[in-house]
């Protein structure tokens, strides 16, 4: 298995590289920032990428978006020293296959990367429980989506965020879309729901959910 390690800390890169090598994974390139990570991925086409979140030039989440835009099947696992659930959620929404903190036992990294490549979600048990809690809160805020109806699954994703009073830019950030695409979805939603405004659409969506 071939991997790229992206981290602005040379000591961290060297340590991770040694651990991966012992686990039978070849590090074909080491990126010092997000821009190099994107460049190396396009050049080397590795099986997996282990990406630090906080890096100069381009952070790990932005680099993940750029890579997946050109290589949709690329497997990327994010690594960060910050134990922040919001970062993990944003990273997974950006398309990462996993999110680990640097507090994890470094010896498990080869197994984690192999799992990600095999289609497994690579997250800690603690973060997994936080994701469950996040989904529960989301369900309470957004409610259930009705079966059938005029909206497509993607339009419901946009509608859910509209119900949370998210702005166009915030929706674009959450769903990894361009603002122009979000505006197009909103236009279609309003037309399908017979709504003149976002507030009218929220009322219509709540009615469809029976709330």
N, C-alpha and C positions, 0 to 999 in steps of 0.2 A: 504494500500500500504506500502511495506517495502523498505527502502532506506539505502544506505551507504553514509556517508559523509567523504570525504578525504580532509584534509587540515592540514598543519603543524602548524597552529596557533590554540591553544586550545580555545582561546576566540572566534575565528570565528566559530569553530566547535560547541561550546556550543550555540552561538547565532543562528546559522542555525538550529541546532537540535530543539531549542525551537520554532522557527517559523514553522518548518515542523510539529512538534507535534500539534501545534494549528490548522494547516491545515489538520489534520487527517492522517498524514504520520508518520509511526513508523521508527525511525532510529535504525536499528538493530546492527550497528557497526560504530565506528569512526576510520578512518585510519589516522596515523600521517605522512605517506609517501606513495609513489607509490607502494612500495613492499607490504606494509600491505594492500593497496587497492586491489591489485591482489589476495592476500591470502584470504582476507575476502569475496571477490566476489565469489571465487570458493567454499568457505565454506557455505556462507549464501544464495547465489543465490537471491539477492534482485531484486525487480522490476526495480529500478532505482539507479543510482550512480551519486552523485554530486561531481565532481572531480576538485580540485584546479590544476592549470597547473604547478605552480612553487613549487616544493616540493623536499626535500632531498632524497637521495638514488635512486629514480626513479621519473622522472617528470610525470605529469599527462598525457601527450600525449603518452609517451612510455608505461605507465601503461595501457592506453586505448587500445593500440595495443595488448599488452599481454593478456588482458582480452578477447578482441574480438576474438583473435586467438583460445581461448579455449571455449568461450561462445559467438558465433557469434550473438545471438539475444539479448545480454545484452544491455540495454539502458543506455547510459552515457551522462551526460551534463557537459561540462567543465565550470569552473568558474575561472576568473583571475582578478587581479587588474590592469593588463596592458591592455590599450586600443590599442592593436596592431592587425590590420586586418590579417597580415600574420600568426599570431599564430592561429587565428580563422580558417583560411582556412586550415592550416596544421592539426588542430584538427578535422575538419569535414572530411578531406581526410583520417584521421586515423580511422574514423568510428563513431565519436561522433555524437549524435543526436542533439546537440545544443552547443552554445557557448555564455556565458553571462559574463559581467564584474561585478566586485563587486560594481560598482556604481549603479547597478539596485536596485530598491526598493525591499528590502529583503522580504517584505510581498507577493510579487508575486511569490516567489519560489515554494510554493506548487502547484499553478496553472501551472507554467512552467513545473514542473516535471510530473504532470499528463498529460499535453499536449504531452510531449515527449513520455510517455508510450503509449499514444493513437496514436502515429505515426506522430505527428506534429513536424516540424522543430522549435527548440527553439532558436531564434536569435533575437537581437534587431532590430528595424526598421532601425536604422542607419547602422548597420552591414549588414542588408539585402540589402540596397542600394549599399553599397560597394561591395557586392557579384555580384550584377547586373553589376556594373562598371568593376569588374574583369573579368566577362564573356565576356563583350564587348571587352575588351582589348585582351583577349585570342583569341577571334574570329578573331580580326584584325591580330594578330601575326600568328595564325595557319591556318586560313582559314577554309572553310567548308569541311566536309568529304564527298566524293562522295558516292552516293547510289550504293550499290553493290561493286564490286571490290574484289581483292584477300585477303584483310586484315580483320581480325576479329575485333570487337569493342575494345577488349583489346589491340590488336596490333596497332590500330589507336591511342589509348591513349599513348602508348609508342612512336609511330611515331610523335605525336604532340610534345612530350617533346624532341625528337631528333631534331625536327625542331627549337626548342629553344636552341639548343646546350647544353642540359643538359648532364651531365656525367652519367655513369651507376649507381653510388651511389646516385646521385641526383634523378634520375628516380625512383630508388627503394624507396627512402624516400618519394617522392611525391605520389606514387601509393601503398605504404605499401606492397612492395614485397621484396623478397630477391634479392641481386645482381645476383645470379645464375639464378633466374627466368627471370630477365631482360635480361641477356645475351642470354638466350634461345629464348626470344621473338625477340630480335634484329637479331639473326641468321635466324629465320624464316622470318622476314620482308625482310632482304636482299635477301634471296632465292626467295621469292615470287615476289619481285620487280625487280629481275635480277640485283641487285646492288652489286658492289664490296666493297663499303664503305658506311659509314653513309652519307657522302656528296652526293654520287650517289643516295642514298635512298631519301634524301631531294629533289633533283631535280626531281626524279620520282614522289614523292608525290605531288609536286607543279604542275607537268604536269597533274596528275590525277584530281587535283582540278581546272584545267583550268586557273591557275595563272602563 
